[in-house]
Amino acid sequence: MSRPDLLARLALASEERARNGLLRRMRTITAIDGAHVVIDGRRLRNFASNDYLGLAAHPLVREAMTRAAARWGVGATAAHLLGGHRDEHEQLEHELAQWTGRSDALLFSSGYMANLGVMQTVLEPRAICVQDKLNHVCLLDGAHLSGARLKRYRHLDVDSARRQLEGDAELPALIASDGVFSMDGDIAPLRELSDLAAQQHASLMIDDAHGIGVLGADGAGSLREAGLDEQQVPILMATLGKALGVCAAFVAGPKALVDGLRQFARTQIYTTAMPPALAAAIRAALRLARDDHERRARLHARVAQFRAGAEQLGLTLIASRTPIQPLLVGDSEQALALAQELEAAGFFVPAIRPPTVPADSARLRITLSASHEEADVAALLDAMAGITRKLRIYHPGMASQ
Ligand SMILES: *Cc1c(COP(=O)(O)O)cnc(C)c1O
């Protein structure tokens, strides 16, 4: 028999990744306090978390979870449609719809599952799915899973998207974009995309994983900030594991969409409902994300502090006004070396390398949080001052970014 061995092939793929300096390494955190984590016995200032509002350890969120666990137990014990749907889930869905100004909302156990579920439900093999090149991988996977034809347009380029649509004017079409791009921190041209969708009779889906809690009045996200309602952007997906500090996700929009998902979204139907205590924790986090304006202002002050400081150091950042502030390095090994230097100096800032980002665009992905003190950001900038010289040596041409 000459049948190729699948596991041997996998081992070869890992070896090749190691040879290219792209091996992933799991880091285990053994303690956490505020914006600090302990890794390998060292206390590091954490600039890697998506807990933008510092809600993951908030006393009210912890308390809500503990209280709900005492009331409901831990597991939901079944899928939503088969007895797993508790009052906590139901209330949360109402509150999410209300917060985002949508008619209805449906919970999913993760953002990844939500995007797969939406695409598989809404698309069909005859359709096209038009996506920004830098969309999160689960939007791309969702399109593949649906069988629709995936067409990708240049990052933020609405004309490029228009050309993709005009090339297939007779086919049903979905435009999908991140609201805030997860590895770049920049924001999609939301209004232009919504106009394009209307002109082209296409549906529009925005993944606001990094906008919810951060942008817009009451932290309701990038669509609130852009003033786009559910007629203009019918499909809103957002995650609850980033600024809300818990986990899971929801899709919100018109009744027909959400009812359709309840009927047909396989990644929602054929999976155990999230523990009700998580839903309770998310409800507490939602209230804080919506009402604690001072907390959000603190986050944006840290972002401004970081950008001003980085500019003074002569570092060139991507045009981002969100908590995601990547420092482009280019070469993967150099990005890794810089991350290691920062770690030696007491900072956890992971290097992001291909295939998570496009070839030759490895970076340090710095994320800011309301749980950072002004002094944390100042200390990071000090440490970065020490490596800027090297950055310039590594990348003399990077200033054009
Ligand atoms: C994190 C992320 C997701 C996935 O959400 P999870 O709840 O972590 O599975 C989806 N889209 C974007 C843009 C993300 O950044």
The ligand as an SDF file (V2000), in Angstrom:
LIG
                    3D

 15 15  0  0  0  0  0  0  0  0999 V2000
  -12.1280   37.4660   17.3010 C   0  0  0  0  0  0  0  0  0  0  0  0
  -12.8560   37.6770   16.0560 C   0  0  0  0  0  0  0  0  0  0  0  0
  -13.8380   36.7870   15.6430 C   0  0  0  0  0  0  0  0  0  0  0  0
  -14.0850   35.4780   16.3470 C   0  0  0  0  0  0  0  0  0  0  0  0
  -14.7520   35.6890   17.5320 O   0  0  0  0  0  0  0  0  0  0  0  0
  -14.6530   34.5850   18.6790 P   0  0  0  0  0  0  0  0  0  0  0  0
  -15.8070   34.8730   19.5570 O   0  0  0  0  0  0  0  0  0  0  0  0
  -13.3290   34.8140   19.3440 O   0  0  0  0  0  0  0  0  0  0  0  0
  -14.7360   33.2510   18.0280 O   0  0  0  0  0  0  0  0  0  0  0  0
  -14.5880   37.0980   14.5330 C   0  0  0  0  0  0  0  0  0  0  0  0
  -14.3450   38.2140   13.8300 N   0  0  0  0  0  0  0  0  0  0  0  0
  -13.3720   39.0850   14.1600 C   0  0  0  0  0  0  0  0  0  0  0  0
  -13.1740   40.3000   13.3450 C   0  0  0  0  0  0  0  0  0  0  0  0
  -12.5920   38.8360   15.2830 C   0  0  0  0  0  0  0  0  0  0  0  0
  -11.6240   39.6590   15.6110 O   0  0  0  0  0  0  0  0  0  0  0  0
  1  2  1  0
  2  3  1  0
  2 14  2  0
  3  4  1  0
  3 10  2  0
  4  5  1  0
  5  6  1  0
  6  7  2  0
  6  8  1  0
  6  9  1  0
 10 11  1  0
 11 12  2  0
 12 13  1  0
 12 14  1  0
 14 15  1  0
M  END
$$$$
